Amino acid sequence: MRKTIVAGNWKMNGTSESIKTLLESLTSGVPAVEGLVTLVCPPAVYLSQVKQALSDAPIALGAQNVSSQPSGAFTGEWSLAMLQDLGCEYVILGHSERRSLFAESDEDVAEKVAATLSAGLIPILCVGETLTQRESGETLSLVAAQIDAVLQRVGIEGFASVVIAYEPVWAIGTGLTATPEQAQEVHAAIRAQLAECDADIADQLSILYGGSMNAGNAAELLAQRDIDGGLIGGASLKADEFLTICAAATESRK
């Protein structure tokens, strides 16, 4: 059975005090369930604080981005070795905000995935389309191209250690959400694309939904055959909502 993963992407939010309060609720409320992985991805400046708070909790630590370079004159960046030093296990890569606001290309993302795998961390590879691209019927071809760029760089073998997050860009922070059927269609297409290379790797791959999953829609989304969890944005900053999503994920494994 594939792992179910609930990942909180805090984006550029939080203070030391608000994070302390949030983690007090999460560490006491997140269930320890076999096959369920729960993780949080705070801003980089708070990784150390969060790691200390998670010491006895069934919650893993992730980062929101990383440089593909091992070290050097890259002001404002941080390396995989630094993330390892702070206890990170996962790294979000290719998020739509990184692609649109910081001009990361498919090739840039593929290079980061390759570096992350080489360092022994787990990439959460984000793929997805804008509303214009969906309305133009480009969704499946665009997502396939984003995945193909990584396939060409790391091969299908690399995907044995990759998590994919499908994030319809039009459903992030807009209040819109893809219907379960719309999300399932893309998740199934991703799995089918990889199954053409290796059916076993494709079958074991966890594919998360990253388009405004919340307490109200999590159960219905997670009931879909190829949705294996969520990359949670705004709802991950609210302990009660995040814990409700974790409970739905737990239920989906029964």
Buried (B, 14 or more C-beta within 10 A) or exposed (E): EBBBBBBBBBBEBBEEEEBBEBBEBBBEBBEEBEEBBBBBBBBBEBBBBBBEBBEEBBBBBBBBBBBBBEEEEEEEBBBBEBBEEBBBBBBBBBBBBBBEEEEBEBEBBBBBBBBBBEBEBBBBBBBBBBEEBBEEEBBBEBBBEBBEBBBEBBEBEBBBBBBBBBBBBBBBEEEEBBEBEBBBBBBBBBBBBBBEEBEEBBEBBBBBBBBBBBBEBBBBBBEBEBBBBBBBBBBBBBBEBBBBBBBBBBEBBE
